[in-house]
Amino acid sequence: MEFEGPAPQNLLKPLPQRDGTRFAAGRIAVFQYLIAGVFLFLLSGFWELQVRNPAFYSERAERNRIKALPILAPRGRILDRDGRVMVDNQASFSLALSREKLEQRQLRALAAGLGLDFDELVLRVRRFDRTHPKYEPVIVKEELTPSELAFIEAHRGDPRYPDMELINAHRRLYPRGGVAAHLLGYIGEISEAELNLLEFVDREPGDVIGKSGVERQYDTLLTGIDGERRVVVDSVGREREVIGVKEAVPGRDLRLTIDLDLQVVAELAMNGRRGAVVALDPRTGEVLAMVSRPAFDPNRFAGRIRSKEWRALVGDPEKPLLNRAIQAQLAPGSTFKPIVALAGLELGVITPDFRVTCNGGASFYGRYFRCHLSRGHGPVSLYRALADSCDVYFYTVGNRLGIDNIARYAEMVGFGRKTGIDLPGEAPGLVPSTRWKLRTFRQKWYAGETISVAIGQGALTVTPLQLAYAIGGLAMGGVWYPPHVALNAGRRPEPRRAALDPAHTEAIADALWAVVNDGGTGLRARLPGIEVCGKTGTSQLASVRAIHNRKLAGKLKDNAWFVGFAPKRNPEIVVAALFEGGEHGHLAAPIVRDVIKAYFDKKERRRNNERIARLRTAAPFRR
């Protein structure tokens, strides 16, 4: 195409050109810098991996395919004195979670699937995080049921759930029905408060410890040392190969002084009642039986007790967690009279022939004190005063002694302080005195207060264990062996001794024999062929005069006590029974009788078995 005429001016001007070469060079420079940065980043990572911390990163890489799984050590068994198993272990499974890639949403899904409390699960993991490296798994549930095991197997490798492992565990197995529950105790996960105690300085969060009773007292002996399995796992956490095993070291077995036969008899005797029974061998201090009722089931603690169940136990007005044998501090009633008699005889205030005429009561310091027998006992000496439990006689003796002399002998036999038994939580009881009242209430002691203490009332309180310990040592002539429940747990302290006149202790033992065998208040404890001695006791919780609401006062039934030993000289067994709300001491006597009978029946069976064995050895049967 040709143009006619003059050419347009704009076509004659040169076109403006973009600097393409400069633009391309800038983009190339940016790309080069980016490549250089990436190269430097990779180089620094290589330096970190290969030069600076090769061991650290090699270990982390190894952990991606090697996993350490704990082998839980079984606790030692608890045996009775004859070697029969009282507490054993049962094989079970526990659930452990890997924490290296653990997410909160996974914990929520797991809690929903296994019926766990989500908040408690999170708290448990966090506590474990504070003291353990990430590669150690945390155990979050013990004693898995078959359905829970099936759930875990079905969801292994599912990214919605944590990396789960099953750990072979050992569930604690206690006697059914709460037999010896308070004595044996129970186990549980260590708490934050317990981690701060000196006795648990070597423990860590998540550890299982003894919480009460023998389990707590001998926790170090019963606890084993956990082992470890190192295994190779694949990308989804399945175990492929075991590359190393460090075996667990089981805890040591503990043999107790408890005779399981006597324990069961005492448990049955207290069935449906509230109170306690303690049986001791006064020659050694060995505890043959210890019962506290109502009881609890320690098996509920063997796995993980729910918060709701725990609150129900703690808030129960019957106080099933209270070990009444060593923690119930109550007025001993007339079971205290032998101690007042001992003080009177030793200090020369009375003689065995000292007589008091009981007309049903007596006046002291402007107040009339009644005897439990309203018609009175008439003239009584020490023998009949103890046999018939005459209050007026002991009002008189206590008034002559004074409170400080009574306190002196009460403390001598073991009241007002812990016996030192190898169980946690023992209560000391209380022995009132002029010094005690001045220190506690900033008031002087009034002579009229001594009258009530002389028959085991007032501010005086003892535990069932203290009562058995005190009367046992008195029956032994003034020798008190420290009570203990373990046979193979080390050397025992030497007994306490008091220089008592044998004539005085024998006079008291004779009178206590009369309580059971000569028309006394404890006839229900009598056993043919066995010299059972004992003392009844009835103690008021509060007097009607001290309570404005008489309906309430009517509901506060008196406690019934009985303490007995056999035989009369050189006793082999002493038993104290507390029947709360039993009203009359003679109703507690059959409890003691049954335990003493079981002891001597078993002794006779053993004697017969030994006799038969000797006969067979001397003249073996021949076919």
Sequence and secondary structure as in RCSB ss.txt:
>XXXX:A:sequence
MEFEGPAPQNLLKPLPQRDGTRFAAGRIAVFQYLIAGVFLFLLSGFWELQVRNPAFYSERAERNRIKALPILAPR
GRILDRDGRVMVDNQASFSLALSREKLEQRQLRALAAGLGLDFDELVLRVRRFDRTHPKYEPVIVKEELTPSELA
FIEAHRGDPRYPDMELINAHRRLYPRGGVAAHLLGYIGEISEAELNLLEFVDREPGDVIGKSGVERQYDTLLTGI
DGERRVVVDSVGREREVIGVKEAVPGRDLRLTIDLDLQVVAELAMNGRRGAVVALDPRTGEVLAMVSRPAFDPNR
FAGRIRSKEWRALVGDPEKPLLNRAIQAQLAPGSTFKPIVALAGLELGVITPDFRVTCNGGASFYGRYFRCHLSR
GHGPVSLYRALADSCDVYFYTVGNRLGIDNIARYAEMVGFGRKTGIDLPGEAPGLVPSTRWKLRTFRQKWYAGET
ISVAIGQGALTVTPLQLAYAIGGLAMGGVWYPPHVALNAGRRPEPRRAALDPAHTEAIADALWAVVNDGGTGLRA
RLPGIEVCGKTGTSQLASVRAIHNRKLAGKLKDNAWFVGFAPKRNPEIVVAALFEGGEHGHLAAPIVRDVIKAYF
DKKERRRNNERIARLRTAAPFRR
>XXXX:A:secstr
    SS  HHHHS      HHHHHHHHHHHHHHHHHHHHHHHHHHHHIIIIISHHHHHHHHHHTTEEEEEE    
  EE TTS EEEEEEEEEEEEE  TT  HHHHHHHHHHHT  HHHHHHHHHHHHHHS TTS EEEE S  HHHHH
HHHHTTT TTS  EEEEEEEEEE  GGGTTHHHH  EEE  HHHHTSGGGTT  TT EEE SHHHHHTHHHH  B
 EEEEEEE TT  EEEEEEEE  B    EEBS  HHHHHHHHHHTTT  EEEEEEETTTTEEEEEEEES   THH
HHS   HHHHHHHHH TT TTS HHHH  B  GGGGHHHHHHHHHHTTS  TT  EEESSEEEETTEEEE SSTT
  EEE HHHHHHTT HHHHHHHHHHH HHHHHHHHHHHTTTS    SSTT    B   HHHHHHHHS    HHHH
HHHTTT TT BB HHHHHHHHHHHHTTSEE   BSBSSSS     EE    HHHHHHHHHHHHHHHHSS TTGGG
 BTTB  EEEEEEE SS GGG S HHHHHH   EEEEEEEESSSS SEEEEEEETT  SGGGTHHHHHHHHHHHH
HHHHHHHHHHHHHHHHHHS    
